[in-house]
Amino acid sequence: MINVLMIEDDTEFASVLAEYLSQYNIKITNYEDPYIGISAGIKNYDLLILDLTLPGMDGLEACKEIREKYDIPIIISSARSDVNDRVVGLQIGADDYLPKPYDPKEMHARIISLIRRYKKSLEQPVNASDSVFFVDDKRHEINFEGKPLTLTPAEYEILEYLIKQHSFSVSREQLVYHCKSLKDKDSKSLDVIIGRLRAKIGDNSKTPKHIFSVRGIGYKLIG
């Protein structure tokens, strides 16, 4: 069973999500009060779903405090639409940001994807020996099939992040906000970069071999 800690003051919303996820063997324990939630033994949970608009404490403050103390996957779930909240949330330690309202199916997909990535990062190095991609951190270079790629800073950051999350789905929000060189923080810019990367590795968007589009989530890299 996957044990999820949720800090959400909308108890009805939390109850609906908990009921849906229970069919996938995911148990949600929700706390309306962020102070109680933070002291609820976070290390005993597999993942945290965190709202931003909370009584007595802003969710971003809670996220920062939790990340400083615990290595737990964090998904921010909020109705706050300010893009700065998304940027700051990801910068201070959240792993994903899912705006409300959303389909519970998407939350389920992101929970599974994020937990798998965390487990894999503990088990495997970034560069798998059988991968056609290799990140040379010292040279700030990415090799594809043994040859270095000529990449812009934004292309490098996007491809490097996909390689680190190898074979697992990564949300569009994660890609956009982990790309420091991407000045225009929107999905259209991301699509342009993905298109250029596909061209440089000879990938086809209709029949891809390496960079796959994941409907409703984002992208994943295989190979």
C-alpha positions in Angstrom: 0.0 0.0 0.0 1.1 3.5 -0.8 0.7 5.9 2.2 0.1 9.5 1.2 0.0 12.4 3.6 -2.3 15.2 2.5 -2.4 18.7 4.0 -5.7 20.2 2.7 -8.3 22.3 4.4 -11.1 21.4 2.0 -12.1 18.2 3.7 -14.8 17.3 1.1 -12.2 17.5 -1.7 -9.8 15.4 0.3 -12.5 12.8 1.0 -13.4 12.5 -2.7 -9.8 12.1 -3.7 -9.1 9.6 -0.9 -12.1 7.5 -2.0 -11.0 7.4 -5.6 -7.3 6.5 -4.8 -8.3 3.8 -2.4 -9.2 1.5 -5.3 -5.5 1.6 -6.3 -4.3 0.7 -2.9 -3.4 4.2 -2.0 -4.3 5.4 1.5 -4.6 9.2 2.1 -4.3 10.6 5.6 -5.4 14.2 5.5 -4.8 17.1 8.0 -6.6 20.4 7.7 -4.1 22.1 10.0 -0.7 22.5 8.4 1.1 22.5 11.8 -0.4 19.2 12.8 0.3 17.8 9.3 4.0 18.8 9.5 4.3 17.1 12.9 2.4 13.9 11.8 5.5 11.8 11.2 6.3 12.7 7.6 9.0 10.1 7.3 6.3 7.4 7.6 4.7 8.4 4.4 5.6 7.7 0.8 4.4 11.1 -0.7 2.9 14.4 0.3 0.1 16.3 -1.4 0.1 19.9 -0.2 -2.4 22.7 -0.7 -1.2 26.3 -0.7 -4.1 28.1 0.9 -4.0 26.8 4.5 -5.1 28.2 7.8 -2.4 29.8 9.8 0.5 29.0 7.4 1.0 29.6 3.7 1.6 26.3 1.8 4.8 27.6 0.3 6.2 28.1 3.8 5.1 24.6 4.7 6.7 23.2 1.6 10.0 24.9 2.4 10.0 23.7 6.0 9.2 20.1 5.0 11.8 20.0 2.2 14.6 21.2 4.6 13.9 18.3 6.9 12.6 15.4 4.8 13.4 13.7 1.5 9.8 13.0 0.4 8.1 13.4 -3.0 5.9 16.6 -2.8 3.0 17.4 -5.1 1.5 20.9 -4.7 -2.2 20.8 -5.3 -3.7 24.3 -5.4 -6.4 26.5 -6.9 -4.1 29.5 -6.8 -3.4 30.4 -10.4 -0.5 32.8 -10.0 2.4 31.4 -12.1 4.8 32.8 -9.4 3.3 30.3 -6.9 4.2 27.4 -9.3 7.7 28.8 -9.9 8.4 29.3 -6.2 6.9 26.0 -5.2 9.2 24.1 -7.6 12.2 26.2 -6.7 11.9 25.5 -2.9 11.5 21.8 -3.2 8.2 20.6 -4.6 8.5 17.9 -7.3 5.3 18.6 -9.1 2.4 21.2 -9.2 -1.1 20.2 -10.2 -3.6 23.1 -10.5 -7.1 22.6 -9.2 -9.6 21.5 -10.4 -8.1 18.3 -11.9 -9.2 14.8 -12.7 -8.3 12.3 -9.9 -7.0 10.0 -12.6 -4.2 12.6 -13.3 -3.3 12.8 -9.6 -3.1 9.0 -9.5 -0.8 9.0 -12.6 1.5 11.6 -11.1 1.7 9.9 -7.7 2.8 6.6 -9.3 5.2 8.3 -11.7 6.8 10.4 -8.9 7.2 7.5 -6.5 8.8 5.4 -9.2 11.2 8.1 -10.0 12.2 8.5 -6.4 12.8 4.8 -6.0 14.7 4.6 -9.2 17.0 7.5 -8.3 18.1 5.6 -5.2 18.7 2.4 -7.2 20.4 3.5 -10.4 22.9 6.1 -11.5 21.8 8.9 -13.9 23.6 7.3 -16.9 22.5 3.7 -17.4 25.1 1.6 -19.1 22.8 0.5 -21.9 21.4 4.0 -22.6 22.1 5.8 -25.9 22.3 9.0 -23.9 25.1 10.1 -21.7 25.4 13.2 -19.6 29.0 14.5 -19.2 28.6 16.9 -16.2 32.2 18.1 -16.3 32.0 19.1 -20.0 28.4 20.2 -19.7 27.7 18.0 -22.7 25.2 15.3 -23.7 26.2 12.5 -25.9 23.7 10.6 -28.1 24.9 7.3 -29.5 28.5 8.2 -28.6 28.5 11.6 -30.3 28.1 15.0 -28.6 25.0 17.0 -29.4 25.1 20.7 -30.1 22.5 22.1 -27.8 21.3 25.5 -26.6 21.3 26.0 -22.8 17.5 25.5 -22.7 17.7 22.3 -24.8 20.5 21.0 -22.6 18.5 21.6 -19.4 15.3 20.0 -20.8 17.1 16.9 -22.2 19.3 16.5 -19.1 16.1 16.5 -16.9 14.4 13.9 -19.1 17.5 11.7 -18.9 17.6 11.9 -15.1 13.9 10.8 -15.1 14.6 8.1 -17.7 11.6 6.1 -18.7 9.2 7.9 -16.4 6.6 10.5 -17.2 7.6 14.1 -16.4 4.9 16.8 -16.3 5.1 19.9 -18.5 5.2 22.0 -15.4 8.2 20.2 -14.1 10.1 20.6 -17.4 9.3 24.3 -17.8 10.3 25.3 -14.3 13.4 23.2 -14.1 14.7 24.9 -17.2 16.4 28.1 -15.9 17.4 29.2 -19.4 13.7 29.3 -20.6 12.8 32.9 -20.2 9.3 32.5 -21.6 7.8 30.1 -19.0 5.0 28.6 -21.1 4.0 25.4 -22.7 4.5 26.7 -26.3 8.1 27.4 -25.6 8.5 23.8 -24.2 6.9 22.3 -27.4 9.4 24.2 -29.6 12.3 22.9 -27.6 11.1 19.4 -27.6 10.6 19.7 -31.4 14.2 20.9 -31.8 15.5 18.0 -29.6 13.6 15.5 -31.6 15.1 16.8 -34.8 18.7 16.7 -33.4 18.3 13.0 -32.4 16.4 12.0 -35.5 13.2 11.4 -33.6 9.7 11.6 -35.1 6.8 12.9 -33.1 4.3 10.5 -34.7 6.5 7.4 -34.3 9.0 8.3 -31.6 11.8 6.1 -30.5 13.1 8.2 -27.6 11.0 11.3 -26.6 7.4 10.3 -26.1 4.4 12.6 -25.4 2.3 11.4 -22.5 -1.3 12.6 -22.8 -2.5 14.8 -20.0 0.9 14.8 -18.3 4.0 15.7 -20.4 6.9 13.7 -21.8 9.1 10.8 -21.1 12.4 9.7 -22.5 13.3 6.1 -23.4 16.5 4.7 -24.8 
